[in-house]
Amino acid sequence: MELDKAIEQRFSVKSFTKKSVDFGVISKILEAAIKAPSAGNLQDWRFVVVTDDSKKLELGKACRDQVWVGQASAVIVVCSDLTNLQRFYNDRAETYGIEDCSAATQNILLKATDLGVNATWISAFDEDEVARIVRTPDHFKIVSVVPIGYSDEKATEKNRNVLNTVTYFDEYGNSTMNPSAFPIVKEENVTAVKEGIKESKGFFSKIKDKFKDVREEMKKED
């Protein structure tokens, strides 16, 4: 599946069928996860793959009683081992750990979609309780809980803000831009921008011809 297609087709589900996700498929999903960027390339992400039915149910309760989590074929708990991050980045360690694991989580979602697997990013949970269930060390930061499986749910149309309502140039609030430097323009302005570029080319062409005439005159005088 092409990346754009995976981005378009990804959606969050709240129910799963009884069909299991093969561990080979889970491995491919996690291989994509570890391709994510990480601070200093320290690769601090750690993944706990939970398939035990009782633990999945416990995780659902720890995720603010989202009991449907227990239906998942597997639940991937994404966490950051802060050891090296703290060594190199001190008080920025936890921030970088969250960013690194968030990037890995997005890769999980997109690769799952690519492989025809449904997945949902859960960030609302009791971190201490999740840590207890999967028995992570004290220096681990739980970042996300991702139940994966197959679902009968169908994607609904996604409503997204228009790009030009959330994009600014050089500073917040500045919606004007140089189209030749950053070609994101309103559709209705495309023709005007093209005409403006065309006129600019014509103007500089005239200037160039004028200087050429001046040089020819100077040669004659010499």
C-alpha positions in Angstrom: 0.0 0.0 0.0 1.2 3.5 -0.8 2.0 5.8 2.1 -0.7 8.3 1.1 -3.3 5.6 0.9 -2.3 4.3 4.4 -2.6 7.8 5.8 -6.0 8.2 4.3 -7.4 4.8 5.3 -6.1 4.8 8.9 -8.9 5.2 11.5 -9.5 4.3 15.1 -11.8 1.4 16.0 -13.5 0.5 19.3 -14.3 -3.2 18.6 -12.5 -6.2 17.3 -13.5 -9.6 15.9 -12.2 -12.9 17.2 -9.7 -13.2 14.4 -6.1 -13.3 15.6 -3.3 -11.3 14.2 -0.4 -13.6 13.2 2.8 -12.9 15.1 4.6 -12.5 11.8 2.4 -9.6 11.1 3.0 -8.1 14.5 6.7 -8.4 13.9 6.4 -6.4 10.6 4.5 -3.8 12.5 7.2 -3.5 15.2 9.9 -3.5 12.5 8.2 -0.3 11.2 8.1 1.1 14.7 11.8 0.9 15.2 12.4 2.8 12.0 11.0 5.9 13.7 13.4 8.8 14.6 14.7 9.1 18.1 16.7 11.7 20.0 20.4 11.2 19.5 19.4 7.9 17.7 19.3 6.4 21.2 16.3 4.3 20.2 14.7 4.3 23.6 11.4 2.8 22.6 10.4 -0.5 24.2 7.4 -2.6 23.2 5.5 -5.0 25.5 3.2 -7.2 23.3 0.3 -8.4 25.5 -1.7 -11.4 24.3 -2.8 -12.9 27.6 -6.6 -12.5 27.8 -6.7 -11.5 31.5 -3.9 -8.9 31.1 -5.7 -7.4 28.1 -8.8 -7.0 30.2 -6.8 -5.4 33.0 -5.3 -3.0 30.5 -8.8 -2.1 29.3 -9.7 -1.2 32.8 -6.5 0.8 33.3 -7.4 2.7 30.1 -10.3 4.4 31.9 -12.5 1.4 31.7 -12.3 1.0 27.9 -13.3 -2.7 28.2 -13.3 -3.2 24.4 -9.5 -3.2 24.6 -9.8 -6.8 25.9 -11.2 -7.8 22.5 -8.0 -7.0 20.7 -5.8 -9.8 19.4 -2.9 -8.1 21.0 -2.1 -4.9 22.8 1.2 -3.2 22.3 2.3 -1.1 25.2 4.8 1.5 23.9 7.2 2.9 26.5 10.5 4.7 26.7 13.6 3.4 28.5 14.8 6.8 29.9 18.2 5.5 31.0 20.3 6.8 28.2 18.1 9.8 27.6 18.6 11.0 31.2 22.4 10.4 30.8 22.6 12.7 27.7 19.7 15.1 28.0 19.0 15.5 31.7 15.7 17.3 32.3 14.7 16.9 28.6 14.8 13.2 28.8 11.1 12.5 29.4 10.1 15.0 26.7 12.3 13.3 24.2 11.1 9.9 25.3 7.5 10.9 24.7 8.4 12.3 21.3 10.3 9.2 20.3 7.6 6.8 21.3 4.9 9.0 19.7 6.8 8.7 16.4 7.1 4.9 16.8 3.4 4.7 17.6 2.4 6.5 14.4 4.6 4.1 12.5 2.7 1.2 14.2 -0.7 2.7 13.1 0.4 3.2 9.5 2.1 -0.2 9.1 -0.9 -1.9 10.7 -3.2 -0.1 8.2 -0.8 -1.1 5.4 -1.2 -4.8 6.4 -4.9 -4.6 6.8 -4.9 -4.6 10.6 -6.9 -2.2 12.7 -5.2 -0.3 15.5 -6.1 2.5 17.9 -3.8 4.9 19.8 -4.8 5.2 23.4 -3.2 7.8 25.6 -5.8 8.0 28.4 -4.7 5.5 31.0 -3.4 5.1 34.6 0.3 4.9 34.0 1.1 3.3 37.3 -1.5 0.6 36.7 -0.3 -0.1 33.2 3.3 -0.3 34.5 2.1 -2.8 37.2 0.3 -5.0 34.7 3.2 -5.3 32.2 5.8 -5.0 35.0 8.0 -2.3 33.5 11.0 -1.0 35.5 10.8 2.3 37.3 12.9 4.1 34.7 10.4 3.3 31.9 7.8 5.9 30.8 4.6 4.5 29.4 3.6 6.6 26.4 0.8 4.8 24.6 -1.3 1.7 24.6 -2.2 0.3 21.1 -4.7 -2.5 20.8 -4.5 -4.2 17.4 -6.7 -6.7 15.6 -9.3 -7.1 12.9 -12.5 -5.1 13.1 -15.8 -5.0 11.3 -16.1 -1.2 11.7 -16.0 0.9 8.6 -14.1 4.2 8.4 -16.3 7.3 8.4 -15.4 10.4 6.4 -12.7 12.4 8.2 -13.3 16.1 8.6 -10.0 18.0 8.6 -9.3 21.7 8.7 -8.3 23.2 5.4 -4.5 23.5 5.2 -4.5 27.3 4.8 -6.4 27.7 8.0 -3.7 26.0 10.1 -0.5 27.1 8.2 1.5 30.3 8.9 4.6 31.7 7.4 7.7 33.0 9.3 5.5 33.7 12.4 2.2 32.7 13.9 -0.8 34.6 12.4 1.0 35.5 9.1 -1.0 33.9 6.3 0.8 35.6 3.5 3.7 33.9 1.8 6.1 33.9 -1.2 4.5 31.3 -3.5 7.9 30.5 -5.2 9.4 29.7 -1.9 6.5 27.8 -0.3 4.0 26.7 -2.9 0.9 26.2 -0.6 -1.7 28.4 -2.0 -5.5 28.7 -2.0 -6.9 26.9 -5.1 -8.6 30.1 -6.2 -5.3 32.0 -6.1 -3.4 29.5 -8.2 -4.1 31.3 -11.5 -3.3 34.7 -10.1 0.0 33.4 -8.7 0.9 31.9 -12.1 0.0 35.1 -13.9 2.1 37.1 -11.4 5.1 34.8 -12.0 4.6 35.1 -15.7 4.6 38.9 -15.5 7.7 38.9 -13.3 9.5 36.8 -15.9 8.4 39.2 -18.6 9.6 42.2 -16.6 13.1 40.7 -16.0 13.3 39.7 -19.6 12.7 43.3 -20.6 15.3 44.5 -18.1 17.8 42.0 -19.5 17.1 43.2 -23.1 17.5 46.8 -22.1 20.9 46.2 -20.5 21.9 44.3 -23.6 21.0 47.3 -25.8 23.0 49.6 -23.4 26.1 47.3 -23.7 25.8 47.4 -27.5 25.7 51.2 -27.5 28.7 51.3 -25.2 30.7 49.1 -27.6 29.8 51.4 -30.5 31.1 54.4 -28.6 34.4 52.6 -27.8 
